[in-house]
Amino acid sequence: MVTTRRSHGPQQNGEIAGESFPMTGGGGGSTRRPATAARSRWRPSASSEPEPDARRAAAAARRRGRGDHGPLRLMDVSPRTLAFLGLASFALMSVAFVAYTGGWWEEVEAEGAATLRTVMRSVTPLPAPRMMDLAQFQGDHKESLYWGTYRPNVYLGIRSRTPLSLIAGLMWIGLKNGQYFLRHVCQDSDELSTYGWTAHNGRDYGHQVLVDHGLFLTTSFLKEKGEGSGYGGDWAVRLDANCERSSISDAQGSTTHLFFYIADESGKSITMGSHVPSSRGSVLLASGSHDEIDDWELYLRSEDNLEIHRAGFKSTTMHNLSDLVQQAVATNAMQTGNLNLPDMTEDSSNIMIYQVSIKTPAQIDIVFLSGSASKNPTVEERISKLTGPMLSARLESKQKEFEERYDQIFNVNNKIDSKELSVGRAALSNLLGGVGYFYGQSKIALPKGFTQKNGDKYIPYWPAALYTAVPSRSFFPRGFLWDEGFHQLVIWRWDVHISMDIIGHWLDLLNSDGWIPREQILGAEALSKVPEEFVLQYPSNGNPPTLFLAIRDLASGIHAKQFSDDEAEKISTFLERAYIRLNSWFQWFNSTQSGKYEGTFYWHGRDNMTTRELNPKTLTSGLDDYPRASHPNDEERHVDLRCWMLLATNCIRSIAEFLKMDSALEKDYYKMSNQLSDFGTLNKWHLDDKIGAYFDYGNHTEKVRLRWYDVQDKDTMRQELLRETLQPPQLQLVPHVGYVSLFPFMMGAIPPESWVLEKQLDLISNTSMLWTDYGLRSLSRTSSIYMKRNTEHDPPYWRGAIWINMNYMILSALHHYSHEDGPYKGRAGELYDKLRSNLIRNIVKNYDETGFFWENFDQKNKGKGKGARSFTGWTSLLVLIMAESYPTLHR
C-alpha cells in the first residue's frame, strides 16, 4: 500500500523541533578520510610532502646531467613502433597539448624548449591504437556491461559506463545514541557493523548486506535485456529492511526512512511521476530521456504500507547529493517538526530524490525501464518480471548460478569448510562489487618554477575513462595502479572478458613517454575523497607494473589451452594490440628508473634532503616506508624493482614468442630476459653470502634515530622531531630482512637446487624474523626499524604488519618449489601447507568476528585486522589461496 502525505512525522525517535537536529552524513566536505587513518600512500604528515619536491627535482636533474646511468637498452624498434612513435608523435602531442591546456605554453617556451616538450609529452596520449577500440570491446560486450553498481564509494550506487550518465543510489537515516545520521557515502565513521556484497557476478546480479545499529538492510541488484528494452537493458533493485527490536525502544512505532534517487549528469531535466495511487501496484516515480537509451521510466512497487515524500533539485555536480538531502530534510524538520523531504521540486530538476518511510519489516522493488514509453503494451509485463514474486524467482536463480559458477571455477569444495567457502564467495563478490567506472582528468604536476596563469601548479591529463576495481570502497574508492594487477589475478579467473576490459582501460592511460599515473582520481566523486595536497601526480614517479602478473597469466593460459576457442582468439587479439603499449611502459621504466650500472634499477624520487624521516620513504615502490638505504643517492640498487623488470621482460618475451614475432626488438627482449634471469649477476648485486638473504644496496648507516630538537622560530622556541645520524653512511647492502628480501624467491629466480633457496626457507620459517601463526611479517623483528615510526605523525606501515598480496606471492613461490625436483622440495611443501592454513584461518576469523576484510593484519596482536576496513582489494586473493591457484611466474 503506497500513500503520500506532506506532513509525515514519526511519533517517536523521529520527532524533532526547532533547531535540535543533530543529523550528519556523507556530504562532499565530510567524506574525506581522517588524516590519522589515511593509507600512507597519501598520509598527511609534517614530512610527507608531495613527491618530488623542489630538492628532489633538482637532484634528479643533476643526475640526468651526469649521464652516468646505464639502462638495458633496446637496439632496435619494429616498423610498427616507429610508425606510431616517430612520424605521428609530435603532431599529435602538439594538437593534444593545445586542446587540453589552453595554450599557456607560450610563456614557458621562452624559458626552454626542453621543458615544454617534457610537459607536452606528460599529458599527451601514447600515439598507438587504443585498446578499447578493439572490436571485442564493442557490440554485445559493451552493451552487456553498460549498467552496473559502478559507484563503489556509496553504499549502493548505479551508473552506466558513459561519461555523462544517469546515476541512481540509496540513502537512509540511521539512528545511533538517539541521534539521526544520513547514510550514503561509505565511511568508517558511520560505524556500520558490516556492509558488503555476499554475492556479485560482476555483470547483472549482486546481493549486499548492511547492518546499521539495529537496522538490517539487504540490497539486491538485477539487470536483464528483454523485449522492448532500450540500450543496456532494464534493471531492478530490491530493498529489504528489518529492525532488531531490542535496539529500538517502543519498536512497534518506529519508522525507517529510505531515500532512493535518480539524477542525470548531463543536466537533462527529469519529470516527476504522477500522484501515487492508494491501491497496490506499481508507481511511476520519474521519467526522462537520455541520448544513449532514449526514453526511460523509474517505478516503485511494494506490498507494504509506505509513505513517499520527494524533492527535486537542479545541479551540475553530483558528489554533494548527501548535502542536498541533508539540508532539505533538516530545513523542513526545523520548519515543520517532520523528518521528511519537503515535496517540492526546483524548475528543470535533473535530480529526483524519493523518501520512502516504512514500518519494518518491509520490502520495496524499484525498476528502471530503458527505451520505454508509458503507452507501450510491454511496460506492465516488464515491470511484473522485475518485481514481486517473479523478481524473487529471478534473484534466487541468479544466486544459485553464482554459487555453482564459483564452485566450478575455484573448485574448493574438498579444500575448505562451509564457513570458509562463504567467506571466499564474499571476498570475490566484494572485489567485483567494487568495480567502478570513472571519467575525468588527472592533475599532473608542472615542473619546478612553473604555474598556470590562474596560479594552478598542475596541468590536466586528457579526458579519460577508467573501468577498474578499487582497493576499498570507504578509504580508496578509485583506481590504484599497483593494486590493480593483484585484483586482476582474481578477476581474470572469474571473467576473462571483464579482466581484459579493465586492463585495456589502464593501458589506454599511457602517455607518450610510456607512463601511467599511479593513482587515478577521476571525476568529482573520486576527488571528494582525497585531500588536495595528494591529488597531483608526478610523471617522474613510477609504481610496480603488477598488470604484467595478469597479462603473463593470459599469455601462458593460451599455451596451456586453459581457455575456450573464443576466449583464446580474443586474448590473442588483445595481446597483439597491447604489445606496443607494454613495450612503451617497459621502456619508461628502463629509461627513468635505471641505476648507475647496466642491469641495475632503483625507485627514483626518494627525498635525499629530508631531516624529518627516520628512513626516507619510497612511495613509488608500493611498499611506502619499508626501509631502504638511509641516505638516498644514485648508487642505489633495489632488488624488488629488478624483479619487476624481470617479470616484465619475461611477459613481453612470451607474448612475442606467442605472436611469432622475429624482429630485433623481440631479440633484445630475449637477451634482456636472460640477463635479468642470470643467477650469478643477481647474487653479485644483491646477495649477502653470510645469511643467504637478498638486500637493496646503497649509501646506508644503521646508526640513525629520531630525537627532539629545540628550534628557534622567530621570537619563539619550538620542538621538532628530527633525524640524527650518529655514524656516517657508506655504500653497502641494506641489512633489513623482509618482503623486499624475498622478491627473487617470489619470482622463482632461485634455482631449486641452490643453497640460497634453503636460506630463504630458513628466513621465512624463523619466528624471530618473519614467521607468525597469522602470516608472514613485512619486516623482520630483528630489523633496527621494525615497528618504528618514520616521523612524528607517520606510524609504521610496511614495517611489520602482515600484508596479503605479498604473502600470496610468497605462498605461490613455496607452491612452485614444492613441485620442483631438488633437495628442498619437501620442506617447501611443509611451509606451504602451514602458511596457507594460517592465512585462511586468520582472514576468515577476522571476517567472522568483525564483518569486514582488512587492509593488513597485526602481527603483534593475534593477527587482528587493521588499517582500512572493507578492504576487498588484494585481500580478496584469499579466493586464490583457498583454490590453490597461483600466477605462472615460474614457468
NULO-353158 format. One record per residue (C-alpha): x, y, z; residue in three letters. Coordinates in steps of 0.02 Angstrom, whole numbers, padded with zeros to 5 digits, always signed. Example, Ala and Ser with C-alpha at 12.3 -4.5 7.8 and 13.67 -1.06 7.14 Angstrom:
BEGIN
+00615-00225+00390ALA+00684-00053+00357SER
***
This chain:
BEGIN
+00000+00000+00000MET+00077+00165-00054VAL+00018+00335+00002THR+00084+00512+00005THR+00067+00643+00140ARG+00152+00810+00156ARG+00155+00803+00345SER+00228+00635+00391HIS+00305+00648+00564GLY+00371+00497+00658PRO+00292+00495+00828GLN+00446+00439+00923GLN+00631+00427+00891ASN+00594+00540+00744GLY+00504+00690+00817GLU+00606+00848+00824ILE+00576+01032+00846ALA+00664+01196+00818GLY+00849+01178+00778GLU+00886+01020+00878SER+00927+00914+00726PHE+01095+00826+00751PRO+01090+00730+00586MET+01255+00716+00497THR+01305+00625+00341GLY+01421+00596+00196GLY+01420+00760+00107GLY+01554+00819-00010GLY+01653+00902+00126GLY+01629+00772+00260SER+01683+00616+00168THR+01869+00642+00174ARG+01964+00515+00272ARG+02037+00571+00439PRO+02222+00604+00422ALA+02269+00481+00558THR+02184+00340+00466ALA+02249+00377+00293ALA+02342+00248+00191ARG+02520+00310+00189SER+02525+00320+00002ARG+02449+00492+00037TRP+02454+00504+00226ARG+02464+00685+00284PRO+02611+00720+00397SER+02741+00850+00431ALA+02864+00759+00322SER+02758+00684+00184SER+02760+00822+00057GLU+02700+00780-00118PRO+02841+00697-00213GLU+02954+00751-00290PRO+02981+00920-00209ASP+03099+01054-00273ALA+03253+00974-00199ARG+03214+00804-00272ARG+03181+00881-00442ALA+03348+00972-00435ALA+03439+00815-00380ALA+03358+00716-00520ALA+03411+00849-00645ALA+03590+00840-00583ARG+03591+00651-00600ARG+03523+00661-00776ARG+03654+00789-00821GLY+03797+00674-00773ARG+03738+00543-00895GLY+03805+00403-00786ASP+03654+00289-00793HIS+03663+00128-00890GLY+03491+00059-00931PRO+03470-00102-01026LEU+03447-00030-01199ARG+03344-00093-01343LEU+03446-00089-01502MET+03304-00079-01625ASP+03118-00050-01641VAL+02991-00130-01754SER+02924-00035-01906PRO+02754-00027-01824ARG+02827+00053-01668THR+02924+00177-01773LEU+02770+00224-01871ALA+02671+00265-01716PHE+02805+00334-01603LEU+02904+00430-01733GLY+02807+00507-01876LEU+02644+00543-01787ALA+02702+00586-01612SER+02749+00769-01625PHE+02595+00820-01722ALA+02480+00727-01603LEU+02568+00797-01450MET+02551+00974-01514SER+02366+00959-01554VAL+02327+00873-01390ALA+02428+00996-01290PHE+02335+01144-01362VAL+02167+01058-01337ALA+02196+01007-01157TYR+02295+01154-01088THR+02229+01311-01168GLY+02395+01374-01234GLY+02489+01432-01078TRP+02648+01358-01156TRP+02685+01524-01243GLU+02754+01592-01080GLU+02856+01435-01048VAL+02930+01417-01220GLU+03048+01561-01200ALA+03121+01480-01044GLU+03165+01317-01126GLY+03102+01209-01266ALA+03157+01053-01172ALA+03040+01091-01027THR+02899+01124-01149LEU+02925+00958-01236ARG+02930+00868-01069THR+02767+00945-01013VAL+02687+00911-01182MET+02732+00728-01176ARG+02669+00707-00999SER+02490+00749-01048VAL+02485+00676-01223THR+02415+00503-01257PRO+02532+00371-01324LEU+02512+00378-01514PRO+02457+00199-01536ALA+02291+00111-01571PRO+02179+00116-01417ARG+02142-00046-01327MET+01960-00002-01304MET+01935+00021-01491ASP+01956-00166-01517LEU+01803-00247-01594ALA+01788-00368-01447GLN+01750-00222-01331PHE+01608-00158-01441GLN+01436-00226-01481GLY+01359-00352-01361ASP+01507-00346-01241HIS+01494-00159-01219LYS+01306-00160-01200GLU+01311-00305-01076SER+01418-00201-00959LEU+01327-00036-00987TYR+01236-00032-00819TRP+01312-00088-00656GLY+01348-00048-00474THR+01490+00061-00537TYR+01492+00189-00396ARG+01589+00095-00261PRO+01608+00247-00147ASN+01424+00241-00097VAL+01331+00101-00009TYR+01227+00069-00164LEU+01262+00165-00323GLY+01214+00126-00502ILE+01276+00209-00660ARG+01317+00169-00840SER+01488+00160-00920ARG+01473+00328-01005THR+01545+00497-00955PRO+01378+00584-00927LEU+01266+00451-00856SER+01104+00431-00767LEU+01152+00386-00589ILE+01047+00308-00452ALA+01078+00266-00272GLY+01018+00233-00095LEU+01025+00336+00063MET+00944+00306+00231TRP+00930+00385+00402ILE+01020+00287+00534GLY+00990+00304+00720LEU+01133+00300+00845LYS+01132+00358+01025ASN+00968+00449+00998GLY+01034+00549+00850GLN+00995+00537+00665TYR+01132+00514+00537PHE+01115+00514+00349LEU+01200+00365+00266ARG+01256+00372+00086HIS+01444+00376+00061VAL+01541+00227+00128CYS+01640+00287+00279GLN+01703+00208+00438ASP+01634+00348+00545SER+01460+00278+00510ASP+01511+00128+00617GLU+01406+00002+00523LEU+01426-00173+00595SER+01452-00237+00419THR+01419-00192+00239TYR+01469-00281+00082GLY+01419-00395-00059TRP+01390-00576-00014THR+01361-00617-00197ALA+01406-00521-00356HIS+01445-00587-00529ASN+01517-00426-00599GLY+01384-00413-00732ARG+01200-00425-00692ASP+01174-00484-00513TYR+01225-00436-00338GLY+01165-00459-00159HIS+01226-00348-00018GLN+01201-00348+00171VAL+01212-00190+00278LEU+01189-00182+00467VAL+01173-00010+00544ASP+01145-00008+00733HIS+00997-00124+00733GLY+00936-00085+00557LEU+00961-00232+00439PHE+00960-00188+00254LEU+00988-00300+00105THR+01005-00234-00071THR+00986-00345-00224SER+01030-00289-00399PHE+00970-00374-00558LEU+00993-00322-00739LYS+00922-00400-00897GLU+00886-00361-01078LYS+00710-00405-01130GLY+00587-00371-01268GLU+00559-00184-01282GLY+00713-00138-01180SER+00824+00003-01238GLY+01013+00002-01247TYR+01088-00083-01094GLY+00926-00162-01041GLY+00821-00141-00883ASP+00872-00158-00703TRP+00791-00183-00534ALA+00840-00151-00354VAL+00757-00243-00210ARG+00771-00165-00037LEU+00730-00271+00114ASP+00727-00182+00282ALA+00710-00254+00456ASN+00747-00194+00631CYS+00821-00278+00783GLU+00679-00247+00902ARG+00785-00242+01059SER+00888-00099+00990SER+00745+00023+00970ILE+00632+00075+01110SER+00447+00051+01076ASP+00490-00030+00910ALA+00306-00050+00867GLN+00300+00132+00819GLY+00472+00150+00742SER+00490+00213+00564THR+00633+00182+00444THR+00672+00314+00314HIS+00748+00260+00149LEU+00795+00377+00007PHE+00814+00324-00174PHE+00871+00448-00304TYR+00899+00461-00490ILE+00997+00601-00572ALA+01058+00648-00744ASP+01241+00703-00750GLU+01212+00784-00920SER+01090+00906-00840GLY+00936+00849-00934LYS+00777+00880-00836SER+00683+00735-00758ILE+00493+00727-00750THR+00417+00689-00581MET+00290+00548-00581GLY+00106+00569-00559SER+00017+00565-00390HIS+00044+00399-00303VAL-00113+00291-00305PRO-00176+00219-00142SER-00204+00045-00211SER-00071-00089-00230ARG+00027-00088-00391GLY+00173-00003-00474SER+00204+00182-00451VAL+00287+00289-00584LEU+00417+00388-00489LEU+00505+00478-00631ALA+00536+00479-00818SER+00651+00561-00942GLY+00760+00533-01092SER+00945+00502-01119HIS+01046+00508-01278ASP+01102+00326-01270GLU+00945+00240-01204ILE+00806+00355-01267ASP+00653+00366-01153ASP+00662+00290-00980TRP+00548+00267-00830GLU+00575+00227-00647LEU+00443+00130-00550TYR+00417+00076-00370LEU+00315-00072-00311ARG+00283-00136-00135SER+00151-00236-00043GLU+00188-00145+00119ASP+00119+00017+00187ASN+00233+00158+00131LEU+00234+00346+00135GLU+00329+00435-00002ILE+00398+00612+00000HIS+00503+00690-00134ARG+00614+00832-00185ALA+00690+00888-00349GLY+00850+00987-00374PHE+00944+01062-00520LYS+01132+01044-00503SER+01283+01018-00615THR+01377+00923-00479THR+01336+00752-00408MET+01465+00724-00272HIS+01365+00829-00147ASN+01199+00736-00156LEU+01211+00696+00030SER+01220+00881+00068ASP+01065+00918-00038LEU+00962+00788+00052VAL+01027+00829+00224GLN+00994+01015+00203GLN+00819+00986+00132ALA+00768+00867+00272VAL+00848+00973+00408ALA+00766+01133+00345THR+00596+01050+00333ASN+00618+00974+00506ALA+00655+01142+00584MET+00506+01221+00497GLN+00377+01084+00521THR+00449+00964+00651GLY+00436+00822+00524ASN+00583+00716+00468LEU+00547+00712+00283ASN+00582+00793+00115LEU+00476+00948+00079PRO+00382+00882-00076ASP+00449+01022-00183MET+00548+01025-00344THR+00654+01158-00425GLU+00622+01206-00605ASP+00705+01090-00732SER+00765+00974-00595SER+00891+00844-00651ASN+00899+00761-00480ILE+00747+00674-00406MET+00751+00604-00230ILE+00615+00496-00153TYR+00597+00467+00032GLN+00509+00303+00071VAL+00456+00291+00253SER+00412+00117+00312ILE+00369+00011+00461LYS+00485-00137+00462THR+00492-00272+00404PRO+00462-00208+00229ALA+00513-00247+00050GLN+00524-00122-00092ILE+00559-00155-00276ASP+00622-00016-00388ILE+00627-00043-00576VAL+00715+00055-00711PHE+00648+00030-00888LEU+00753+00091-01034SER+00682+00132-01205GLY+00510+00139-01126SER+00352+00236-01153ALA+00204+00228-01036SER+00085+00178-01175LYS+00196+00035-01230ASN+00095-00125-01201PRO+00251-00218-01138THR+00285-00099-00994VAL+00173-00185-00867GLU+00242-00354-00915GLU+00420-00292-00896ARG+00378-00218-00726ILE+00300-00382-00669SER+00455-00479-00720LYS+00565-00366-00616LEU+00457-00351-00459THR+00365-00460-00336GLY+00366-00650-00349PRO+00445-00652-00521MET+00591-00547-00460LEU+00608-00662-00309SER+00622-00811-00425ALA+00749-00723-00537ARG+00857-00672-00388LEU+00852-00848-00318GLU+00903-00919-00487SER+01046-00794-00504LYS+01109-00835-00330GLN+01112-01019-00372LYS+01203-00983-00536GLU+01332-00880-00443PHE+01366-01017-00316GLU+01379-01152-00448GLU+01497-01047-00555ARG+01605-01008-00404TYR+01619-01193-00361ASP+01658-01238-00542GLN+01793-01106-00567ILE+01883-01115-00400PHE+01848-01298-00358ASN+01869-01276-00170VAL+01740-01397-00103ASN+01867-01526-00046ASN+01993-01398+00017LYS+01895-01290+00140ILE+01744-01299+00256ASP+01574-01219+00230SER+01612-01062+00332LYS+01771-01032+00233GLU+01675-01061+00072LEU+01550-00922+00112SER+01691-00803+00160VAL+01780-00841-00003GLY+01622-00802-00101ARG+01606-00638-00006ALA+01787-00593-00045ALA+01759-00618-00232LEU+01591-00529-00226SER+01661-00376-00139ASN+01801-00363-00266LEU+01678-00375-00412LEU+01550-00264-00324GLY+01688-00136-00300GLY+01722-00118-00486VAL+01685+00061-00537GLY+01678+00173-00690TYR+01762+00342-00680PHE+01785+00483-00803TYR+01887+00640-00787GLY+02062+00713-00799GLN+02208+00676-00685SER+02305+00828-00623LYS+02488+00819-00673ILE+02613+00923-00576ALA+02706+01054-00676LEU+02896+01061-00666PRO+02979+01165-00532LYS+02952+01351-00553GLY+02804+01343-00673PHE+02624+01389-00640THR+02474+01423-00750GLN+02405+01598-00770LYS+02271+01560-00642ASN+02400+01502-00515GLY+02375+01315-00538ASP+02533+01212-00520LYS+02464+01070-00624TYR+02410+01033-00800ILE+02264+00916-00839PRO+02286+00746-00919TYR+02175+00714-01068TRP+01993+00669-01026PRO+01990+00482-00998ALA+01879+00341-00937ALA+01934+00207-00815LEU+01842+00046-00779TYR+01931-00032-00630THR+01919-00122-00466ALA+01959-00021-00310VAL+02054-00068-00152PRO+01923-00007-00029SER+01750+00069-00051ARG+01771+00180+00102SER+01955+00231+00103PHE+02015+00208-00076PHE+01865+00207-00195PRO+01970+00241-00351ARG+02099+00158-00460GLY+02274+00118-00395PHE+02397+00052-00523LEU+02498-00062-00410TRP+02343-00137-00329ASP+02258-00173-00494GLU+02375-00311-00552GLY+02333-00411-00395PHE+02147-00378-00421HIS+02158-00448-00597GLN+02237-00611-00538LEU+02067-00647-00462VAL+01954-00566-00591ILE+02026-00648-00748TRP+01991-00819-00674ARG+01810-00769-00645TRP+01776-00674-00807ASP+01920-00650-00928VAL+01820-00528-01035HIS+01792-00409-00889ILE+01976-00425-00843SER+02036-00381-01018MET+01916-00233-01020ASP+01990-00168-00857ILE+02171-00196-00910ILE+02133-00115-01077GLY+02067+00041-00993HIS+02226+00054-00889TRP+02341+00031-01039LEU+02247+00168-01132ASP+02307+00288-00996LEU+02488+00276-01056LEU+02558+00443-01107ASN+02680+00471-01249SER+02827+00433-01133ASP+02752+00266-01080GLY+02700+00325-00906TRP+02536+00290-00814ILE+02483+00399-00666PRO+02489+00282-00517ARG+02332+00347-00430GLU+02178+00385-00535GLN+02072+00524-00461ILE+01944+00549-00599LEU+01785+00648-00576GLY+01710+00747-00433ALA+01655+00596-00331GLU+01831+00523-00330ALA+01909+00693-00298LEU+01797+00723-00147SER+01885+00581-00054LYS+02064+00644-00074VAL+02146+00788+00020PRO+02202+00923-00100GLU+02387+00904-00064GLU+02386+00724-00125PHE+02293+00749-00289VAL+02438+00794-00404LEU+02526+00654-00499GLN+02711+00666-00541TYR+02769+00599-00710PRO+02938+00552-00637SER+02857+00432-00512ASN+02828+00250-00554GLY+02733+00109-00473ASN+02758-00079-00481PRO+02696-00142-00651PRO+02588-00277-00574THR+02472-00286-00725LEU+02608-00397-00800PHE+02558-00529-00672LEU+02387-00550-00751ALA+02445-00522-00930ILE+02577-00657-00910ARG+02439-00774-00848ASP+02334-00737-01002LEU+02478-00774-01120ALA+02526-00933-01026SER+02344-00988-01018GLY+02334-00992-01207ILE+02488-01103-01216HIS+02411-01217-01084ALA+02243-01220-01176LYS+02151-01154-01022GLN+02029-01052-01124PHE+01890-01089-01247SER+01924-01058-01431ASP+01825-00895-01425ASP+01916-00835-01269GLU+02086-00884-01340ALA+02053-00788-01500GLU+02003-00631-01407LYS+02151-00644-01287ILE+02268-00661-01436SER+02195-00507-01518THR+02207-00415-01352PHE+02390-00460-01327LEU+02435-00411-01504GLU+02357-00239-01481ARG+02434-00222-01306ALA+02610-00264-01363TYR+02660-00089-01418ILE+02591-00015-01257ARG+02678-00141-01146LEU+02840-00105-01237ASN+02820+00082-01207SER+02780+00053-01024TRP+02934-00055-01003PHE+03043+00073-01092GLN+02983+00208-00972TRP+03045+00103-00826PHE+03205+00056-00917ASN+03249+00237-00954SER+03188+00327-00797THR+03214+00202-00657GLN+03384+00134-00709SER+03531+00125-00592GLY+03709+00185-00613LYS+03765+00021-00688TYR+03690-00079-00829GLU+03560-00201-00769GLY+03527-00112-00604THR+03371-00016-00555PHE+03306+00089-00413TYR+03146+00182-00373TRP+03183+00364-00414HIS+03108+00508-00316GLY+03164+00472-00138ARG+03200+00627-00036ASP+03387+00642-00008ASN+03373+00806+00087MET+03246+00761+00219THR+03285+00786+00403THR+03115+00729+00466ARG+03107+00547+00410GLU+03194+00407+00501LEU+03213+00320+00333ASN+03158+00415+00176PRO+03002+00332+00107LYS+02989+00250-00064THR+02805+00278-00104LEU+02835+00234-00286THR+02880+00054-00239SER+02709+00023-00164GLY+02796-00028-00003LEU+02797+00152+00061ASP+02901+00154+00222ASP+02990-00013+00200TYR+03172+00028+00248PRO+03293+00065+00107ARG+03464+00149+00107ALA+03466+00282+00242SER+03543+00415+00128HIS+03469+00404-00049PRO+03581+00433-00199ASN+03606+00365-00374ASP+03712+00220-00312GLU+03556+00131-00252GLU+03502-00039-00317ARG+03328-00101-00272HIS+03305-00288-00283VAL+03115-00280-00293ASP+03120-00167-00446LEU+03246-00281-00529ARG+03122-00424-00505CYS+02977-00322-00575TRP+03085-00287-00729MET+03119-00473-00745LEU+02933-00509-00741LEU+02901-00375-00874ALA+03036-00438-00993THR+02979-00618-00973ASN+02799-00568-01006CYS+02838-00466-01162ILE+02955-00602-01223ARG+02819-00735-01202SER+02694-00627-01297ILE+02820-00603-01438ALA+02850-00790-01447GLU+02664-00825-01449PHE+02634-00697-01587LEU+02784-00768-01682LYS+02872-00600-01692MET+03051-00605-01756ASP+03118-00427-01756SER+03270-00352-01672ALA+03154-00287-01535LEU+03100-00462-01488GLU+03280-00524-01493LYS+03327-00386-01372ASP+03191-00439-01252TYR+03257-00616-01262TYR+03431-00552-01219LYS+03368-00441-01078MET+03265-00581-01004SER+03419-00690-00999ASN+03523-00552-00920GLN+03397-00516-00783LEU+03374-00703-00753SER+03560-00729-00728ASP+03579-00800-00554PHE+03760-00751-00537GLY+03727-00569-00579THR+03580-00563-00457LEU+03692-00630-00320ASN+03833-00513-00364LYS+03723-00359-00345TRP+03607-00409-00203HIS+03654-00567-00105LEU+03727-00569+00070ASP+03826-00732+00068ASP+03832-00747+00256LYS+03645-00761+00288ILE+03584-00802+00113GLY+03469-00651+00104ALA+03442-00528-00039TYR+03455-00344+00002PHE+03449-00173-00077ASP+03614-00082-00097TYR+03651+00100-00062GLY+03727+00234+00047ASN+03674+00172+00217HIS+03702+00177+00403THR+03607+00089+00540GLU+03654+00225+00664LYS+03508+00343+00640VAL+03369+00394+00759ARG+03233+00522+00783LEU+03253+00643+00928ARG+03179+00807+00984TRP+03270+00968+00944TYR+03237+01144+01005ASP+03212+01253+00851VAL+03211+01442+00850GLN+03060+01508+00758ASP+03069+01698+00752LYS+03045+01751+00933ASP+02988+01582+01000THR+03064+01412+01030MET+02977+01255+00973ARG+03020+01071+00968GLN+03038+00965+00812GLU+03068+00779+00795LEU+03214+00767+00675LEU+03332+00633+00616ARG+03504+00619+00693GLU+03641+00523+00603THR+03763+00451+00728LEU+03880+00368+00604GLN+03922+00420+00425PRO+03838+00313+00292PRO+03937+00205+00173GLN+03897+00105+00017LEU+03838-00067+00072GLN+03696-00192+00067LEU+03548-00129+00168VAL+03527-00264+00303PRO+03339-00269+00327HIS+03257-00439+00305VAL+03077-00431+00246GLY+02966-00436+00093TYR+03095-00350-00018VAL+03224-00482+00030SER+03108-00617-00036LEU+03070-00544-00208PHE+03193-00659-00302PRO+03112-00805-00210PHE+02937-00743-00255MET+02984-00730-00439MET+03060-00904-00444GLY+03231-00832-00487ALA+03325-00953-00372ILE+03370-01124-00443PRO+03284-01263-00344PRO+03450-01347-00304GLU+03537-01190-00240SER+03592-01171-00059TRP+03516-00997-00067VAL+03343-01075-00076LEU+03373-01164+00089GLU+03422-00997+00168LYS+03262-00918+00102GLN+03160-01055+00184LEU+03257-01026+00346ASP+03213-00841+00343LEU+03030-00875+00307ILE+03010-01004+00445SER+03107-00910+00580ASN+02984-00849+00713THR+03110-00719+00771SER+03108-00645+00598MET+02958-00665+00481LEU+02850-00814+00532TRP+02691-00792+00635THR+02537-00900+00656ASP+02438-00773+00553TYR+02552-00744+00403GLY+02725-00675+00367LEU+02780-00509+00438ARG+02828-00373+00314SER+02988-00337+00409LEU+03092-00448+00523SER+03084-00422+00711ARG+03274-00412+00705THR+03272-00256+00596SER+03329-00094+00679SER+03175-00010+00604ILE+03047-00144+00650TYR+02884-00058+00701MET+02968+00112+00717LYS+02881+00273+00669ARG+02952+00362+00518ASN+02906+00536+00579THR+02810+00610+00724GLU+02647+00588+00628HIS+02691+00435+00523ASP+02666+00268+00612PRO+02741+00107+00543PRO+02651+00036+00391TYR+02760-00092+00299TRP+02873-00116+00450ARG+02800-00273+00524GLY+02615-00288+00478ALA+02554-00440+00380ILE+02500-00399+00202TRP+02403-00524+00097ILE+02470-00477-00076ASN+02650-00515-00026MET+02601-00669+00073ASN+02510-00732-00081TYR+02666-00708-00188MET+02774-00799-00059ILE+02645-00938-00046LEU+02648-00952-00236SER+02837-00975-00232ALA+02825-01107-00096LEU+02697-01198-00202HIS+02814-01187-00352HIS+02967-01252-00261TYR+02866-01391-00179SER+02839-01461-00354HIS+03017-01437-00417GLU+03142-01578-00400ASP+03278-01529-00278GLY+03340-01555-00100PRO+03216-01428-00027TYR+03057-01488-00111LYS+02985-01571+00045GLY+03022-01426+00161ARG+02946-01301+00040ALA+02789-01408+00038GLY+02777-01414+00227GLU+02796-01224+00243LEU+02669-01201+00103TYR+02536-01303+00193ASP+02565-01213+00359LYS+02567-01037+00285LEU+02413-01069+00178ARG+02318-01135+00329SER+02371-00988+00438ASN+02319-00858+00309LEU+02148-00935+00276ILE+02110-00960+00460ARG+02158-00782+00508ASN+02066-00691+00368ILE+01909-00796+00395VAL+01918-00770+00583LYS+01930-00581+00563ASN+01787-00576+00439TYR+01680-00685+00552ASP+01715-00577+00706GLU+01709-00403+00626THR+01606-00420+00467GLY+01747-00347+00361PHE+01901-00387+00259PHE+02052-00287+00315TRP+02197-00195+00233GLU+02330-00284+00337ASN+02343-00384+00496PHE+02428-00352+00662ASP+02571-00472+00690GLN+02585-00415+00871LYS+02401-00434+00918ASN+02349-00610+00867LYS+02329-00565+00684GLY+02191-00438+00713LYS+02138-00341+00559GLY+02195-00161+00549LYS+02214-00016+00429GLY+02071+00011+00308ALA+01922-00100+00338ARG+01808-00155+00200SER+01973-00177+00108PHE+01922-00300-00026THR+02061-00263-00149GLY+02208-00381-00139TRP+02142-00460+00022THR+02022-00546-00099SER+02173-00652-00151LEU+02103-00762-00012LEU+01996-00839-00150VAL+02151-00898-00245LEU+02238-00955-00086ILE+02087-01065-00049MET+02084-01128-00228ALA+02274-01152-00232GLU+02280-01053-00393SER+02441-00956-00424TYR+02519-00847-00560PRO+02625-00927-00695THR+02784-00834-00647LEU+02889-00988-00635HIS+02851-01073-00799ARG
***
